[in-house]
Amino acid sequence: MSMDLTVHDGAIMFAEAKIDPLAHLRVLTMKQVSELTGYTPQHIYRLERAGKFPARIRMGENRVGWRLADFERWFAARPTVQRPPADDDHSH
């Protein structure tokens, strides 16, 4: 099952979606990728050139996009931020 991702007023909204038999064909635009990651287009291209971001695909002469499945795999592989242990000594 996949999640529908939308960006509304800067907040990422997740909605559980039905299984999409065409999910492997879905393509994200630069605007969507930028909104989902918070990265500028320039940073996305920099990461892509360094091999640290999924490769884009050419959709037409002046249009590129990223396969949703590739983006989801990249996103899922991002490390989570570990919180530092709680400081039980509140005396300082």
Backbone torsions as a table, in degrees:
resi	resn	phi	psi	omega
1	MET	NA	145.6	179.9
2	SER	-112.7	170.9	177.8
3	MET	-113.2	137.7	171.2
4	ASP	-82.0	128.1	179.9
5	LEU	-112.3	126.4	173.4
6	THR	-134.0	154.6	177.2
7	VAL	-113.6	123.8	-178.9
8	HIS	-131.4	117.2	-178.3
9	ASP	53.0	40.9	177.0
10	GLY	81.1	-3.9	179.9
11	ALA	-103.9	135.9	177.2
12	ILE	-81.3	126.1	-179.3
13	MET	-108.3	129.6	178.3
14	PHE	-109.1	131.1	176.0
15	ALA	-131.0	129.0	179.6
16	GLU	-63.9	131.3	-176.8
17	ALA	-114.8	157.4	173.7
18	LYS	-70.3	160.0	177.8
19	ILE	-60.0	126.0	-177.1
20	ASP	-103.3	110.1	-178.4
21	PRO	-67.4	-13.2	-180.0
22	LEU	-106.0	11.6	-176.7
23	ALA	-56.3	-35.1	-178.9
24	HIS	-66.9	-12.4	179.6
25	LEU	-101.7	-8.7	-176.6
26	ARG	-68.4	141.5	-178.1
27	VAL	-128.0	134.7	176.8
28	LEU	-94.6	142.8	175.6
29	THR	-83.6	168.0	176.0
30	MET	-59.8	-41.0	-180.0
31	LYS	-59.8	-44.5	179.6
32	GLN	-64.8	-44.7	-179.7
33	VAL	-63.2	-41.9	179.6
34	SER	-64.4	-42.3	178.8
35	GLU	-66.4	-39.6	-177.9
36	LEU	-71.1	-34.0	-177.2
37	THR	-95.2	-24.8	-172.6
38	GLY	80.0	6.5	179.9
39	TYR	-90.1	148.5	173.2
40	THR	-74.3	158.3	175.4
41	PRO	-56.1	-38.2	-180.0
42	GLN	-62.3	-41.0	179.5
43	HIS	-68.3	-38.7	177.9
44	ILE	-60.8	-46.3	178.8
45	TYR	-63.2	-38.5	178.2
46	ARG	-62.0	-46.6	178.3
47	LEU	-62.6	-40.8	179.8
48	GLU	-62.1	-46.0	179.1
49	ARG	-62.5	-31.6	-180.0
50	ALA	-82.6	-1.1	-179.4
51	GLY	77.6	19.3	-177.6
52	LYS	-108.3	13.9	-179.3
53	PHE	-149.8	149.4	180.0
54	PRO	-57.2	146.3	178.3
55	ALA	-72.8	141.2	177.1
56	ARG	-78.9	163.6	175.7
57	ILE	-119.4	149.3	178.9
58	ARG	-85.6	123.0	-179.5
59	MET	-97.4	-22.0	-179.2
60	GLY	-173.2	-172.6	-176.4
61	GLU	-59.8	-39.4	-177.6
62	ASN	-122.9	27.9	-175.7
63	ARG	-140.5	131.6	174.9
64	VAL	-127.2	164.9	177.3
65	GLY	-159.6	177.6	179.0
66	TRP	-123.8	134.2	177.4
67	ARG	-62.3	130.9	179.8
68	LEU	-56.7	-42.7	-178.8
69	ALA	-61.7	-40.9	178.4
70	ASP	-64.9	-42.8	179.3
71	PHE	-63.8	-43.8	-179.4
72	GLU	-62.0	-40.5	177.6
73	ARG	-64.0	-44.5	178.7
74	TRP	-61.2	-46.7	-178.3
75	PHE	-62.7	-43.1	-179.0
76	ALA	-65.2	-26.0	-178.8
77	ALA	-84.3	-5.4	179.2
78	ARG	-66.9	137.1	178.1
79	PRO	-69.7	148.6	176.1
80	THR	-87.3	153.7	179.3
81	VAL	-82.9	127.6	179.1
82	GLN	-91.2	128.6	176.7
83	ARG	-75.1	143.0	175.4
84	PRO	-67.6	153.6	179.9
85	PRO	-59.7	146.3	178.9
86	ALA	-65.1	138.2	178.4
87	ASP	-87.3	106.9	-178.2
88	ASP	-76.8	-18.0	-179.4
89	ASP	-92.5	102.1	-177.6
90	HIS	-94.1	17.8	-174.5
91	SER	-84.8	-8.0	179.4
92	HIS	-105.5	NA	NA
